[in-house]
């Protein structure tokens, strides 16, 4: 069966164009993420399997990879604190940002 795209209504052509653009964008996002992600944080641990799924399964392949194909990367042990310094209390952070507080209220005011 030969289908002439010119015989399709313009609304159908617009929907097909949008779907093709969405597929292209999702494929690029999934392939870039797959290339940058460490092998340990990919489900099955094999990038070639996911490459085949993304490329060959069209729109659903990229969606499946982005939803279930990636493992959540855990931050390194020292991510939240700098080694040896520990966490600073909020008052010392405020003092660094705004200067030290006056102990007596109104000490800097003129009367």
DRENTIMAR-59770 format. One record per atom (N, C-alpha, C): residue in one letter; y, x, z; atom name. Coordinates in nm, 3 decimals, always signed. Atoms other than C-alpha are relative to their C-alpha. Last residue first. Layout:
<atoms>
aa=A y=Y x=X z=Z at=CA
...
</atoms>
This chain:
<atoms>
aa=X y=-0.042 x=+0.121 z=-0.073 at=N
aa=X y=+5.937 x=+2.015 z=+7.095 at=CA
aa=X y=+0.146 x=-0.018 z=-0.001 at=C
aa=X y=-0.127 x=-0.023 z=-0.070 at=N
aa=X y=+5.780 x=+2.250 z=+6.842 at=CA
aa=X y=+0.043 x=-0.129 z=+0.069 at=C
aa=X y=-0.105 x=+0.097 z=+0.028 at=N
aa=X y=+5.412 x=+2.216 z=+6.755 at=CA
aa=X y=+0.128 x=+0.036 z=+0.076 at=C
aa=X y=-0.083 x=-0.048 z=+0.109 at=N
aa=X y=+5.176 x=+2.513 z=+6.738 at=CA
aa=X y=+0.116 x=-0.093 z=-0.031 at=C
aa=X y=-0.051 x=-0.134 z=-0.030 at=N
aa=X y=+5.018 x=+2.461 z=+7.080 at=CA
aa=X y=+0.093 x=+0.048 z=-0.111 at=C
aa=X y=-0.144 x=-0.006 z=+0.012 at=N
aa=X y=+4.988 x=+2.085 z=+7.025 at=CA
aa=X y=+0.060 x=+0.137 z=+0.025 at=C
aa=X y=-0.060 x=+0.091 z=+0.098 at=N
aa=X y=+4.635 x=+2.061 z=+7.150 at=CA
aa=X y=+0.151 x=+0.012 z=+0.002 at=C
aa=X y=-0.086 x=+0.097 z=-0.066 at=N
aa=X y=+4.528 x=+2.374 z=+7.331 at=CA
aa=X y=+0.061 x=-0.092 z=-0.105 at=C
aa=X y=+0.067 x=+0.056 z=-0.116 at=N
aa=X y=+4.224 x=+2.557 z=+7.198 at=CA
aa=X y=+0.086 x=-0.105 z=+0.069 at=C
aa=X y=-0.078 x=-0.026 z=-0.120 at=N
aa=X y=+4.369 x=+2.613 z=+6.854 at=CA
aa=X y=-0.068 x=-0.069 z=+0.117 at=C
aa=X y=-0.071 x=+0.113 z=-0.059 at=N
aa=X y=+4.099 x=+2.607 z=+6.589 at=CA
aa=X y=+0.080 x=+0.045 z=+0.121 at=C
aa=X y=+0.045 x=+0.039 z=-0.134 at=N
aa=X y=+4.003 x=+2.913 z=+6.391 at=CA
aa=X y=+0.086 x=-0.112 z=+0.054 at=C
aa=X y=-0.059 x=-0.083 z=-0.105 at=N
aa=X y=+4.070 x=+2.919 z=+6.018 at=CA
aa=X y=-0.045 x=-0.051 z=+0.137 at=C
aa=X y=-0.134 x=+0.047 z=-0.035 at=N
aa=X y=+4.003 x=+2.643 z=+5.766 at=CA
aa=X y=+0.070 x=+0.085 z=+0.104 at=C
aa=X y=-0.072 x=+0.067 z=+0.107 at=N
aa=X y=+3.697 x=+2.762 z=+5.573 at=CA
aa=X y=+0.147 x=-0.026 z=+0.034 at=C
aa=X y=-0.015 x=-0.090 z=+0.113 at=N
aa=X y=+3.562 x=+3.022 z=+5.811 at=CA
aa=X y=+0.081 x=-0.064 z=-0.112 at=C
aa=X y=-0.095 x=-0.105 z=-0.037 at=N
aa=X y=+3.631 x=+2.803 z=+6.114 at=CA
aa=X y=+0.022 x=+0.097 z=-0.115 at=C
aa=X y=-0.134 x=+0.060 z=+0.005 at=N
aa=X y=+3.459 x=+2.508 z=+5.943 at=CA
aa=X y=+0.106 x=+0.104 z=+0.036 at=C
aa=X y=-0.029 x=+0.017 z=+0.142 at=N
aa=X y=+3.152 x=+2.726 z=+5.882 at=CA
aa=X y=+0.140 x=-0.059 z=-0.017 at=C
aa=X y=-0.037 x=-0.132 z=+0.052 at=N
aa=X y=+3.161 x=+2.838 z=+6.245 at=CA
aa=X y=+0.029 x=-0.006 z=-0.149 at=C
aa=X y=-0.133 x=-0.040 z=-0.050 at=N
aa=X y=+3.178 x=+2.477 z=+6.364 at=CA
aa=X y=+0.041 x=+0.137 z=-0.054 at=C
aa=X y=-0.106 x=+0.059 z=+0.081 at=N
aa=X y=+2.890 x=+2.371 z=+6.138 at=CA
aa=X y=+0.138 x=+0.044 z=+0.047 at=C
aa=X y=-0.042 x=+0.132 z=-0.047 at=N
aa=X y=+2.649 x=+2.610 z=+6.303 at=CA
aa=X y=+0.119 x=-0.050 z=-0.081 at=C
aa=X y=-0.125 x=-0.003 z=-0.075 at=N
aa=X y=+2.517 x=+2.890 z=+6.086 at=CA
aa=X y=+0.032 x=-0.139 z=+0.051 at=C
aa=X y=-0.097 x=+0.103 z=+0.037 at=N
aa=X y=+2.154 x=+2.901 z=+5.979 at=CA
aa=X y=+0.123 x=+0.010 z=+0.089 at=C
aa=X y=+0.023 x=+0.130 z=-0.058 at=N
aa=X y=+1.961 x=+3.223 z=+6.013 at=CA
aa=X y=+0.106 x=-0.098 z=-0.045 at=C
aa=X y=-0.124 x=+0.062 z=-0.046 at=N
aa=X y=+2.106 x=+3.560 z=+5.928 at=CA
aa=X y=-0.024 x=-0.132 z=+0.070 at=C
aa=X y=-0.071 x=-0.074 z=-0.105 at=N
aa=X y=+1.802 x=+3.786 z=+5.904 at=CA
aa=X y=+0.125 x=-0.068 z=+0.051 at=C
aa=X y=+0.080 x=-0.070 z=-0.102 at=N
aa=X y=+1.672 x=+3.654 z=+5.573 at=CA
aa=X y=+0.088 x=+0.076 z=+0.099 at=C
aa=X y=+0.002 x=-0.140 z=+0.039 at=N
aa=X y=+1.920 x=+3.420 z=+5.402 at=CA
aa=X y=-0.077 x=+0.076 z=+0.108 at=C
aa=X y=-0.078 x=-0.091 z=-0.084 at=N
aa=X y=+1.828 x=+3.064 z=+5.475 at=CA
aa=X y=-0.010 x=+0.140 z=-0.055 at=C
aa=X y=-0.101 x=+0.072 z=-0.077 at=N
aa=X y=+1.718 x=+2.768 z=+5.261 at=CA
aa=X y=+0.083 x=+0.091 z=+0.089 at=C
aa=X y=-0.095 x=+0.074 z=+0.083 at=N
aa=X y=+1.533 x=+2.952 z=+4.983 at=CA
aa=X y=+0.115 x=-0.059 z=+0.083 at=C
aa=X y=-0.134 x=-0.031 z=-0.049 at=N
aa=X y=+1.364 x=+3.214 z=+5.202 at=CA
aa=X y=+0.108 x=-0.076 z=-0.077 at=C
aa=X y=-0.011 x=+0.009 z=-0.145 at=N
aa=X y=+1.013 x=+3.073 z=+5.161 at=CA
aa=X y=+0.143 x=+0.017 z=+0.049 at=C
aa=X y=+0.051 x=-0.114 z=-0.075 at=N
aa=X y=+1.045 x=+3.021 z=+4.786 at=CA
aa=X y=+0.028 x=-0.016 z=+0.149 at=C
aa=X y=-0.096 x=-0.109 z=-0.014 at=N
aa=X y=+1.107 x=+2.671 z=+4.654 at=CA
aa=X y=-0.061 x=+0.115 z=+0.077 at=C
aa=X y=-0.045 x=-0.011 z=-0.137 at=N
aa=X y=+0.807 x=+2.463 z=+4.549 at=CA
aa=X y=+0.097 x=+0.116 z=+0.011 at=C
aa=X y=-0.007 x=-0.138 z=-0.045 at=N
aa=X y=+0.777 x=+2.374 z=+4.182 at=CA
aa=X y=+0.052 x=+0.004 z=+0.143 at=C
aa=X y=-0.125 x=-0.030 z=-0.069 at=N
aa=X y=+0.675 x=+2.016 z=+4.124 at=CA
aa=X y=-0.004 x=+0.143 z=+0.050 at=C
aa=X y=+0.013 x=-0.002 z=-0.146 at=N
aa=X y=+0.387 x=+2.008 z=+3.879 at=CA
aa=X y=+0.135 x=+0.033 z=+0.060 at=C
aa=X y=-0.070 x=-0.105 z=-0.075 at=N
aa=X y=+0.455 x=+1.908 z=+3.521 at=CA
aa=X y=-0.030 x=-0.014 z=+0.148 at=C
aa=X y=+0.044 x=-0.134 z=+0.037 at=N
aa=X y=+0.220 x=+1.720 z=+3.289 at=CA
aa=X y=+0.061 x=+0.112 z=+0.079 at=C
aa=X y=+0.113 x=-0.048 z=-0.080 at=N
aa=X y=+0.248 x=+1.379 z=+3.455 at=CA
aa=X y=-0.040 x=+0.144 z=-0.028 at=C
aa=X y=+0.033 x=+0.081 z=-0.118 at=N
aa=X y=+0.584 x=+1.227 z=+3.354 at=CA
aa=X y=-0.111 x=+0.063 z=+0.083 at=C
aa=X y=-0.113 x=+0.002 z=-0.093 at=N
aa=X y=+0.737 x=+1.485 z=+3.117 at=CA
aa=X y=-0.031 x=-0.078 z=+0.127 at=C
aa=X y=-0.023 x=-0.133 z=-0.057 at=N
aa=X y=+0.402 x=+1.554 z=+2.951 at=CA
aa=X y=+0.111 x=-0.004 z=+0.104 at=C
aa=X y=+0.111 x=-0.031 z=-0.092 at=N
aa=X y=+0.317 x=+1.186 z=+2.909 at=CA
aa=X y=+0.020 x=+0.137 z=+0.063 at=C
aa=X y=-0.018 x=+0.081 z=-0.121 at=N
aa=X y=+0.662 x=+1.115 z=+2.762 at=CA
aa=X y=-0.109 x=+0.030 z=+0.101 at=C
aa=X y=-0.111 x=-0.057 z=-0.077 at=N
aa=X y=+0.634 x=+1.403 z=+2.516 at=CA
aa=X y=+0.022 x=-0.076 z=+0.129 at=C
aa=X y=+0.041 x=-0.132 z=-0.048 at=N
aa=X y=+0.291 x=+1.286 z=+2.401 at=CA
aa=X y=+0.108 x=+0.066 z=+0.084 at=C
aa=X y=+0.072 x=+0.011 z=-0.127 at=N
aa=X y=+0.397 x=+0.921 z=+2.382 at=CA
aa=X y=-0.041 x=+0.135 z=+0.056 at=C
aa=X y=-0.091 x=+0.037 z=-0.108 at=N
aa=X y=+0.660 x=+0.989 z=+2.115 at=CA
aa=X y=-0.071 x=-0.004 z=+0.135 at=C
aa=X y=-0.132 x=+0.053 z=+0.032 at=N
aa=X y=+0.431 x=+1.179 z=+1.877 at=CA
aa=X y=+0.080 x=-0.035 z=+0.125 at=C
aa=X y=+0.003 x=+0.139 z=-0.047 at=N
aa=X y=+0.074 x=+1.235 z=+1.997 at=CA
aa=X y=+0.138 x=-0.066 z=-0.016 at=C
aa=X y=+0.089 x=+0.088 z=+0.076 at=N
aa=X y=+0.034 x=+1.549 z=+1.786 at=CA
aa=X y=+0.003 x=-0.146 z=+0.043 at=C
aa=X y=-0.026 x=+0.000 z=+0.144 at=N
aa=X y=+0.330 x=+1.762 z=+1.896 at=CA
aa=X y=-0.083 x=-0.107 z=-0.073 at=C
aa=X y=-0.140 x=+0.032 z=+0.031 at=N
aa=X y=+0.340 x=+1.687 z=+2.267 at=CA
aa=X y=+0.021 x=-0.015 z=-0.150 at=C
aa=X y=-0.027 x=+0.140 z=-0.037 at=N
aa=X y=-0.039 x=+1.671 z=+2.309 at=CA
aa=X y=+0.143 x=-0.039 z=-0.040 at=C
aa=X y=+0.069 x=+0.088 z=+0.094 at=N
aa=X y=-0.096 x=+1.993 z=+2.112 at=CA
aa=X y=+0.029 x=-0.147 z=+0.030 at=C
aa=X y=-0.068 x=-0.015 z=+0.128 at=N
aa=X y=+0.169 x=+2.178 z=+2.315 at=CA
aa=X y=-0.062 x=-0.093 z=-0.104 at=C
aa=X y=-0.120 x=+0.083 z=-0.004 at=N
aa=X y=+0.019 x=+2.035 z=+2.633 at=CA
aa=X y=+0.081 x=+0.012 z=-0.129 at=C
aa=X y=+0.043 x=+0.140 z=-0.002 at=N
aa=X y=-0.324 x=+2.177 z=+2.551 at=CA
aa=X y=+0.123 x=-0.091 z=-0.004 at=C
aa=X y=+0.042 x=+0.037 z=+0.135 at=N
aa=X y=-0.170 x=+2.509 z=+2.450 at=CA
aa=X y=-0.045 x=-0.144 z=-0.008 at=C
aa=X y=-0.114 x=+0.047 z=+0.079 at=N
aa=X y=+0.018 x=+2.535 z=+2.780 at=CA
aa=X y=-0.041 x=-0.048 z=-0.140 at=C
aa=X y=+0.013 x=-0.046 z=+0.137 at=N
aa=X y=-0.298 x=+2.556 z=+2.986 at=CA
aa=X y=+0.113 x=-0.060 z=-0.083 at=C
aa=X y=-0.026 x=-0.142 z=+0.009 at=N
aa=X y=-0.275 x=+2.539 z=+3.365 at=CA
aa=X y=-0.009 x=+0.057 z=-0.141 at=C
aa=X y=+0.110 x=-0.062 z=+0.073 at=N
aa=X y=-0.441 x=+2.193 z=+3.364 at=CA
aa=X y=+0.020 x=+0.150 z=-0.015 at=C
aa=X y=+0.129 x=+0.062 z=-0.028 at=N
aa=X y=-0.110 x=+2.050 z=+3.495 at=CA
aa=X y=-0.102 x=+0.054 z=-0.101 at=C
aa=X y=+0.037 x=+0.094 z=+0.105 at=N
aa=X y=+0.173 x=+2.299 z=+3.439 at=CA
aa=X y=-0.138 x=-0.055 z=+0.035 at=C
aa=X y=-0.059 x=+0.130 z=-0.030 at=N
aa=X y=+0.330 x=+2.468 z=+3.742 at=CA
aa=X y=-0.018 x=-0.100 z=-0.114 at=C
aa=X y=+0.057 x=+0.058 z=-0.122 at=N
aa=X y=+0.100 x=+2.770 z=+3.738 at=CA
aa=X y=+0.055 x=-0.140 z=+0.028 at=C
aa=X y=+0.133 x=+0.057 z=+0.027 at=N
aa=X y=+0.184 x=+2.848 z=+3.375 at=CA
aa=X y=-0.058 x=-0.070 z=+0.120 at=C
aa=X y=+0.112 x=-0.092 z=-0.024 at=N
aa=X y=+0.550 x=+2.900 z=+3.462 at=CA
aa=X y=-0.134 x=-0.071 z=-0.020 at=C
aa=X y=+0.074 x=+0.024 z=-0.124 at=N
aa=X y=+0.791 x=+2.652 z=+3.300 at=CA
aa=X y=-0.112 x=+0.102 z=+0.016 at=C
aa=X y=-0.065 x=-0.064 z=-0.115 at=N
aa=X y=+1.035 x=+2.781 z=+3.038 at=CA
aa=X y=-0.081 x=-0.010 z=+0.129 at=C
aa=X y=-0.016 x=-0.143 z=+0.025 at=N
aa=X y=+0.823 x=+2.710 z=+2.728 at=CA
aa=X y=+0.059 x=+0.072 z=+0.122 at=C
aa=X y=+0.132 x=-0.064 z=+0.001 at=N
aa=X y=+0.703 x=+2.373 z=+2.856 at=CA
aa=X y=+0.012 x=+0.151 z=-0.019 at=C
aa=X y=+0.048 x=-0.003 z=-0.138 at=N
aa=X y=+1.058 x=+2.266 z=+2.941 at=CA
aa=X y=-0.136 x=+0.070 z=+0.009 at=C
aa=X y=-0.081 x=-0.100 z=-0.070 at=N
aa=X y=+1.177 x=+2.366 z=+2.593 at=CA
aa=X y=-0.044 x=+0.011 z=+0.146 at=C
aa=X y=+0.041 x=-0.134 z=+0.045 at=N
aa=X y=+0.887 x=+2.178 z=+2.435 at=CA
aa=X y=+0.080 x=+0.110 z=+0.068 at=C
aa=X y=+0.133 x=-0.032 z=-0.053 at=N
aa=X y=+0.945 x=+1.863 z=+2.644 at=CA
aa=X y=-0.043 x=+0.141 z=-0.041 at=C
aa=X y=-0.008 x=-0.014 z=-0.145 at=N
aa=X y=+1.320 x=+1.853 z=+2.576 at=CA
aa=X y=-0.134 x=+0.044 z=+0.058 at=C
aa=X y=-0.073 x=-0.123 z=-0.027 at=N
aa=X y=+1.270 x=+1.916 z=+2.203 at=CA
aa=X y=+0.008 x=+0.025 z=+0.150 at=C
aa=X y=+0.086 x=-0.113 z=+0.038 at=N
aa=X y=+1.002 x=+1.648 z=+2.178 at=CA
aa=X y=+0.068 x=+0.133 z=+0.031 at=C
aa=X y=+0.103 x=-0.016 z=-0.104 at=N
aa=X y=+1.217 x=+1.401 z=+2.373 at=CA
aa=X y=-0.094 x=+0.116 z=-0.031 at=C
aa=X y=-0.065 x=-0.049 z=-0.123 at=N
aa=X y=+1.513 x=+1.458 z=+2.139 at=CA
aa=X y=-0.103 x=+0.022 z=+0.110 at=C
aa=X y=-0.040 x=-0.138 z=+0.021 at=N
aa=X y=+1.300 x=+1.424 z=+1.824 at=CA
aa=X y=+0.062 x=+0.059 z=+0.126 at=C
aa=X y=+0.120 x=-0.084 z=+0.005 at=N
aa=X y=+1.131 x=+1.109 z=+1.949 at=CA
aa=X y=+0.035 x=+0.147 z=-0.016 at=C
aa=X y=+0.050 x=-0.009 z=-0.138 at=N
aa=X y=+1.464 x=+0.952 z=+2.046 at=CA
aa=X y=-0.124 x=+0.089 z=+0.004 at=C
aa=X y=-0.090 x=-0.088 z=-0.074 at=N
aa=X y=+1.604 x=+1.034 z=+1.699 at=CA
aa=X y=-0.047 x=+0.018 z=+0.145 at=C
aa=X y=+0.024 x=-0.136 z=+0.049 at=N
aa=X y=+1.301 x=+0.882 z=+1.525 at=CA
aa=X y=+0.087 x=+0.100 z=+0.074 at=C
aa=X y=+0.129 x=-0.046 z=-0.054 at=N
aa=X y=+1.325 x=+0.572 z=+1.742 at=CA
aa=X y=-0.032 x=+0.142 z=-0.045 at=C
aa=X y=-0.019 x=-0.026 z=-0.143 at=N
aa=X y=+1.697 x=+0.536 z=+1.661 at=CA
aa=X y=-0.130 x=+0.052 z=+0.062 at=C
aa=X y=-0.081 x=-0.121 z=-0.014 at=N
aa=X y=+1.629 x=+0.570 z=+1.288 at=CA
aa=X y=+0.022 x=+0.038 z=+0.146 at=C
aa=X y=+0.085 x=-0.114 z=+0.033 at=N
aa=X y=+1.347 x=+0.316 z=+1.301 at=CA
aa=X y=+0.075 x=+0.132 z=+0.013 at=C
aa=X y=+0.094 x=-0.017 z=-0.112 at=N
aa=X y=+1.574 x=+0.070 z=+1.482 at=CA
aa=X y=-0.093 x=+0.118 z=-0.025 at=C
aa=X y=-0.077 x=-0.054 z=-0.113 at=N
aa=X y=+1.849 x=+0.122 z=+1.223 at=CA
aa=X y=-0.091 x=+0.024 z=+0.119 at=C
aa=X y=-0.027 x=-0.141 z=+0.027 at=N
aa=X y=+1.603 x=+0.076 z=+0.936 at=CA
aa=X y=+0.076 x=+0.065 z=+0.114 at=C
aa=X y=+0.127 x=-0.069 z=-0.019 at=N
aa=X y=+1.483 x=-0.248 z=+1.090 at=CA
aa=X y=+0.017 x=+0.149 z=-0.025 at=C
aa=X y=+0.024 x=-0.006 z=-0.145 at=N
aa=X y=+1.843 x=-0.371 z=+1.123 at=CA
aa=X y=-0.131 x=+0.073 z=+0.032 at=C
aa=X y=-0.074 x=-0.108 z=-0.065 at=N
aa=X y=+1.914 x=-0.276 z=+0.760 at=CA
aa=X y=-0.024 x=+0.010 z=+0.151 at=C
aa=X y=-0.134 x=+0.042 z=-0.045 at=N
aa=X y=+1.636 x=-0.504 z=+0.630 at=CA
aa=X y=+0.071 x=+0.115 z=+0.071 at=C
aa=X y=-0.008 x=+0.040 z=-0.140 at=N
aa=X y=+1.348 x=-0.324 z=+0.459 at=CA
aa=X y=+0.141 x=-0.043 z=+0.036 at=C
aa=X y=+0.027 x=+0.144 z=-0.012 at=N
aa=X y=+1.326 x=-0.326 z=+0.078 at=CA
aa=X y=+0.005 x=-0.049 z=+0.144 at=C
aa=X y=-0.115 x=+0.077 z=+0.044 at=N
aa=X y=+1.498 x=+0.010 z=+0.048 at=CA
aa=X y=-0.019 x=-0.150 z=+0.013 at=C
aa=X y=-0.092 x=+0.013 z=-0.113 at=N
aa=X y=+1.222 x=+0.169 z=+0.254 at=CA
aa=X y=+0.124 x=-0.079 z=-0.036 at=C
aa=X y=-0.130 x=-0.049 z=+0.041 at=N
aa=X y=+0.975 x=+0.094 z=-0.027 at=CA
aa=X y=+0.098 x=-0.021 z=+0.115 at=C
aa=X y=-0.110 x=+0.070 z=-0.066 at=N
aa=X y=+0.628 x=+0.055 z=+0.112 at=CA
aa=X y=+0.130 x=+0.067 z=-0.042 at=C
aa=X y=-0.125 x=-0.074 z=+0.007 at=N
aa=X y=+0.332 x=+0.146 z=-0.103 at=CA
aa=X y=+0.112 x=-0.084 z=+0.061 at=C
aa=X y=-0.117 x=+0.084 z=+0.000 at=N
aa=X y=+0.000 x=+0.000 z=+0.000 at=CA
aa=X y=+0.124 x=+0.089 z=+0.000 at=C
</atoms>
